[in-house]
Amino acid sequence: MKVIIHAGCAKNGSTAFQTLMHRIGPALADHGIYYPPAVLGHRDFAERAYVDDYAWVDRVMADAQARGATTLLISSEHFQNILCQKVYGVGIAFAFRERGAEEVRFVFSVRDPFDYFESIYAEAAKWFPMSFEQAANAALRQGSFWTSWQALVPVAYAFDYATVFREFRDYLTAVDPAITLNCWELSDFAQGFAGRRILETAGVGDDVLRQIEAGLASGQITIVRNQRSSAQDIETLHAQQYLFGTAVLPSLAAEKSNQLEPVANLVAQIAETKLHHINSQREAFRARFADRFANWRECLSQD
């Protein structure tokens, strides 16, 4: 059996692919592909692996074998931590290999580093009082950006793709040639529909891919996509974090107290100032990212 782990990166169409698979996964069983349901969410697969809990591997492998599947397909962008903590990647791969997987393939999708950074910042600004400038400089300096989920699980967003993927690929090859890695650009990952190349790699034929694409185009198959908030809303959230250490205004505004109007106005003014400052910096940071990560496409797998 072949195991394919779509491991991110985050903000690269993962939600769209996962909701697609939630709808069409059962139908792919006829083509030898098993996409396991994740009762606790696919995040749980990754987080349990990071504490050396592989009981879920036993379960999904047994389920796949019981269905006569030739390919087990799992998707969670939270596996992306293995880019910076390679031992987790080997642990996950070995867990599948020990349970009968003949091949384990990690699949990643990447995008222009500055665009990726801005997407990550839009998410991080909801939770952390780190400015655009601080976050960008940290990414440039380290080649990655570390954050956490509910202050419990560290998450690494890597921008230095060429270096990180080369090191990870070399590491995997030295450990076990049956553990492989693919890296695609976002434009390839989303060509036609999110995850088309993953399904091709899993062995789904052209006829079925065309049926899926037609279903998406007609609206027969609907998927969920994460939509980025407006720049003003992002900076409003960040201004709340900066002033109060938490995003409090939405719940307070619901009370419609006149006493809160000065606070809301102050937050709006700070958000507007921050956005103006960000816009004045954006092209300079874009140029610095382009210079720092000029070779980012070197990670892409050759067809």
C-alpha positions as semicolon CSV with decimal commas, in nm:
position;residue;x (nm);y (nm);z (nm)
1;M;0,000;0,000;0,000
2;K;0,112;0,354;-0,078
3;V;0,061;0,629;0,181
4;I;0,039;0,993;0,069
5;I;0,050;1,262;0,338
6;H;-0,050;1,606;0,218
7;A;0,144;1,798;0,484
8;G;0,077;2,163;0,391
9;C;0,204;2,417;0,370
10;A;-0,072;2,609;0,547
11;K;-0,253;2,879;0,350
12;N;-0,201;2,682;0,031
13;G;-0,547;2,546;-0,045
14;S;-0,552;2,285;0,232
15;T;-0,904;2,367;0,353
16;A;-1,041;2,354;-0,002
17;F;-0,882;2,014;-0,062
18;Q;-0,997;1,872;0,270
19;T;-1,359;1,977;0,218
20;L;-1,343;1,838;-0,134
21;M;-1,222;1,504;0,000
22;H;-1,490;1,505;0,269
23;R;-1,745;1,510;-0,015
24;I;-1,584;1,285;-0,276
25;G;-1,360;1,065;-0,060
26;P;-1,610;0,778;-0,023
27;A;-1,659;0,762;-0,401
28;L;-1,285;0,724;-0,454
29;A;-1,290;0,391;-0,271
30;D;-1,385;0,230;-0,603
31;H;-1,050;0,353;-0,736
32;G;-0,849;0,203;-0,451
33;I;-0,811;0,526;-0,250
34;Y;-0,902;0,556;0,116
35;Y;-0,938;0,899;0,274
36;P;-1,000;0,835;0,646
37;P;-1,266;1,036;0,828
38;A;-1,116;1,248;1,106
39;V;-1,367;1,260;1,392
40;L;-1,151;1,504;1,587
41;G;-1,026;1,683;1,276
42;H;-0,714;1,611;1,072
43;R;-0,518;1,845;1,298
44;D;-0,543;1,565;1,555
45;F;-0,339;1,328;1,334
46;A;-0,043;1,567;1,336
47;E;-0,065;1,678;1,697
48;R;-0,076;1,321;1,826
49;A;0,226;1,232;1,614
50;Y;0,420;1,514;1,778
51;V;0,379;1,340;2,114
52;D;0,474;0,997;1,968
53;D;0,115;0,872;1,968
54;Y;0,067;0,659;1,656
55;A;-0,242;0,464;1,759
56;W;-0,429;0,646;1,482
57;V;-0,186;0,496;1,228
58;D;-0,293;0,146;1,333
59;R;-0,656;0,242;1,291
60;V;-0,637;0,410;0,951
61;M;-0,408;0,142;0,808
62;A;-0,639;-0,134;0,930
63;D;-0,939;0,048;0,783
64;A;-0,761;0,096;0,450
65;Q;-0,656;-0,269;0,433
66;A;-1,007;-0,386;0,522
67;R;-1,138;-0,187;0,225
68;G;-0,878;-0,330;-0,009
69;A;-0,730;0,016;-0,072
70;T;-0,405;0,051;-0,261
71;T;-0,351;0,413;-0,153
72;L;-0,412;0,581;0,182
73;L;-0,444;0,959;0,151
74;I;-0,425;1,195;0,451
75;S;-0,431;1,574;0,450
76;S;-0,335;1,805;0,736
77;E;-0,134;2,124;0,701
78;H;-0,031;2,075;1,064
79;F;0,216;1,810;0,952
80;Q;0,426;2,097;0,814
81;N;0,622;2,114;1,142
82;I;0,828;1,824;1,011
83;L;1,007;2,072;0,784
84;C;1,182;2,219;1,086
85;Q;1,170;1,912;1,313
86;K;1,264;1,634;1,075
87;V;1,262;1,359;1,336
88;Y;0,882;1,387;1,349
89;G;0,865;1,320;0,977
90;V;1,071;1,005;1,012
91;G;0,862;0,895;1,311
92;I;0,540;0,931;1,111
93;A;0,685;0,756;0,807
94;F;0,826;0,468;1,011
95;A;0,494;0,423;1,187
96;F;0,330;0,363;0,848
97;R;0,617;0,152;0,717
98;E;0,605;-0,073;1,025
99;R;0,236;-0,128;0,961
100;G;0,277;-0,242;0,602
101;A;0,313;0,071;0,387
102;E;0,543;-0,001;0,095
103;E;0,592;0,369;0,022
104;V;0,532;0,688;0,221
105;R;0,520;1,013;0,025
106;F;0,498;1,359;0,177
107;V;0,340;1,623;-0,047
108;F;0,386;1,997;0,008
109;S;0,262;2,299;-0,179
110;V;0,441;2,634;-0,167
111;R;0,389;2,986;-0,297
112;D;0,580;3,309;-0,342
113;P;0,738;3,367;0,002
114;F;0,616;3,726;0,044
115;D;0,257;3,640;-0,055
116;Y;0,276;3,347;0,185
117;F;0,409;3,574;0,460
118;E;0,123;3,821;0,416
119;S;-0,129;3,538;0,440
120;I;0,034;3,409;0,759
121;Y;0,046;3,759;0,906
122;A;-0,325;3,806;0,837
123;E;-0,393;3,499;1,049
124;A;-0,136;3,572;1,321
125;A;-0,259;3,930;1,368
126;K;-0,583;3,787;1,509
127;W;-0,397;3,623;1,796
128;F;-0,059;3,782;1,858
129;P;0,043;4,146;1,914
130;M;0,333;4,120;1,666
131;S;0,352;4,396;1,408
132;F;0,382;4,345;1,033
133;E;0,737;4,483;1,044
134;Q;0,842;4,260;1,336
135;A;0,694;3,951;1,173
136;A;0,852;4,024;0,834
137;N;1,195;4,086;0,984
138;A;1,171;3,763;1,185
139;A;1,082;3,568;0,869
140;L;1,368;3,726;0,675
141;R;1,620;3,667;0,950
142;Q;1,528;3,309;1,035
143;G;1,381;3,184;0,707
144;S;1,080;3,075;0,914
145;F;0,813;3,216;1,140
146;W;0,715;3,041;1,462
147;T;0,377;3,076;1,627
148;S;0,155;2,853;1,836
149;W;-0,198;2,724;1,847
150;Q;-0,375;2,814;2,171
151;A;-0,028;2,861;2,322
152;L;0,018;2,482;2,321
153;V;0,134;2,356;1,982
154;P;0,430;2,524;1,809
155;V;0,379;2,578;1,438
156;A;0,661;2,655;1,195
157;Y;0,595;2,846;0,873
158;A;0,906;2,805;0,654
159;F;0,984;3,054;0,375
160;D;1,330;2,927;0,282
161;Y;1,181;2,644;0,080
162;A;1,488;2,562;-0,127
163;T;1,705;2,500;0,179
164;V;1,445;2,336;0,400
165;F;1,312;2,094;0,138
166;R;1,660;1,998;0,020
167;E;1,767;1,920;0,375
168;F;1,449;1,727;0,444
169;R;1,471;1,528;0,120
170;D;1,836;1,438;0,189
171;Y;1,745;1,338;0,544
172;L;1,462;1,111;0,428
173;T;1,671;0,951;0,154
174;A;1,946;0,864;0,401
175;V;1,696;0,702;0,637
176;D;1,481;0,503;0,394
177;P;1,455;0,534;0,012
178;A;1,086;0,436;0,037
179;I;1,013;0,768;0,212
180;T;0,987;1,037;-0,053
181;L;0,883;1,398;-0,093
182;N;0,713;1,611;-0,357
183;C;0,700;1,990;-0,358
184;W;0,468;2,180;-0,593
185;E;0,396;2,545;-0,647
186;L;0,052;2,667;-0,542
187;S;-0,040;2,738;-0,904
188;D;0,022;2,372;-0,983
189;F;-0,158;2,252;-0,672
190;A;-0,472;2,451;-0,756
191;Q;-0,464;2,396;-1,132
192;G;-0,816;2,285;-1,225
193;F;-0,915;2,244;-0,860
194;A;-0,743;2,224;-0,523
195;G;-0,554;1,898;-0,492
196;R;-0,576;1,778;-0,851
197;R;-0,208;1,684;-0,852
198;I;-0,244;1,500;-0,523
199;L;-0,523;1,289;-0,669
200;E;-0,318;1,228;-0,983
201;T;-0,031;1,107;-0,766
202;A;-0,274;0,886;-0,576
203;G;-0,370;0,719;-0,904
204;V;-0,702;0,883;-0,989
205;G;-0,757;0,866;-1,366
206;D;-0,819;1,155;-1,603
207;D;-1,186;1,061;-1,655
208;V;-1,258;1,083;-1,283
209;L;-1,062;1,408;-1,249
210;R;-1,271;1,558;-1,528
211;Q;-1,590;1,446;-1,353
212;I;-1,477;1,611;-1,030
213;E;-1,386;1,930;-1,213
214;A;-1,725;1,935;-1,387
215;G;-1,902;1,883;-1,055
216;L;-1,717;2,176;-0,902
217;A;-1,788;2,398;-1,203
218;S;-2,161;2,318;-1,196
219;G;-2,193;2,360;-0,822
220;Q;-2,288;1,995;-0,773
221;I;-1,978;1,966;-0,555
222;T;-1,928;2,257;-0,318
223;I;-1,616;2,324;-0,116
224;V;-1,513;2,566;0,157
225;R;-1,231;2,812;0,101
226;N;-1,073;3,029;0,367
227;Q;-1,129;3,392;0,281
228;R;-0,879;3,648;0,406
229;S;-1,020;3,939;0,604
230;S;-0,979;4,291;0,466
231;A;-0,655;4,468;0,550
232;Q;-0,846;4,717;0,764
233;D;-1,013;4,440;0,965
234;I;-0,680;4,263;1,014
235;E;-0,519;4,575;1,153
236;T;-0,824;4,647;1,371
237;L;-0,779;4,306;1,530
238;H;-0,407;4,371;1,570
239;A;-0,476;4,713;1,727
240;Q;-0,700;4,542;1,983
241;Q;-0,421;4,297;2,062
242;Y;-0,174;4,583;2,091
243;L;-0,396;4,785;2,328
244;F;-0,559;4,515;2,537
245;G;-0,364;4,192;2,483
246;T;-0,673;4,026;2,341
247;A;-0,936;4,083;2,073
248;V;-1,216;4,223;2,289
249;L;-1,403;4,483;2,088
250;P;-1,652;4,263;1,898
251;S;-1,811;4,135;2,220
252;L;-1,802;4,479;2,380
253;A;-1,948;4,649;2,076
254;A;-2,243;4,412;2,093
255;E;-2,343;4,585;2,418
256;K;-2,376;4,913;2,223
257;S;-2,259;5,119;2,517
258;N;-2,185;5,482;2,442
259;Q;-1,898;5,458;2,686
260;L;-1,717;5,228;2,444
261;E;-1,729;5,467;2,151
262;P;-1,401;5,646;2,245
263;V;-1,227;5,307;2,274
264;A;-1,358;5,194;1,936
265;N;-1,251;5,521;1,779
266;L;-0,903;5,486;1,926
267;V;-0,871;5,132;1,790
268;A;-0,988;5,249;1,446
269;Q;-0,734;5,533;1,443
270;I;-0,448;5,302;1,541
271;A;-0,556;5,047;1,279
272;E;-0,566;5,314;1,010
273;T;-0,220;5,441;1,110
274;K;-0,081;5,087;1,110
275;L;-0,228;5,013;0,768
276;H;-0,081;5,332;0,623
277;H;0,259;5,235;0,767
278;I;0,234;4,881;0,626
279;N;0,145;5,009;0,280
280;S;0,449;5,237;0,285
281;Q;0,671;4,938;0,367
282;R;0,516;4,669;0,149
283;E;0,719;4,702;-0,171
284;A;1,046;4,734;0,019
285;F;0,970;4,415;0,210
286;R;0,861;4,241;-0,111
287;A;1,199;4,325;-0,263
288;R;1,384;4,199;0,045
289;F;1,187;3,871;0,037
290;A;1,259;3,834;-0,336
291;D;1,629;3,877;-0,267
292;R;1,646;3,662;0,048
293;F;1,447;3,373;-0,101
294;A;1,536;3,415;-0,468
295;N;1,584;3,039;-0,518
296;W;1,257;2,929;-0,359
297;R;1,139;2,742;-0,669
298;E;1,438;2,507;-0,651
299;C;1,234;2,286;-0,419
300;L;0,978;2,205;-0,689
301;S;0,961;1,840;-0,797
302;Q;1,044;1,765;-1,157
303;D;0,780;1,589;-1,361
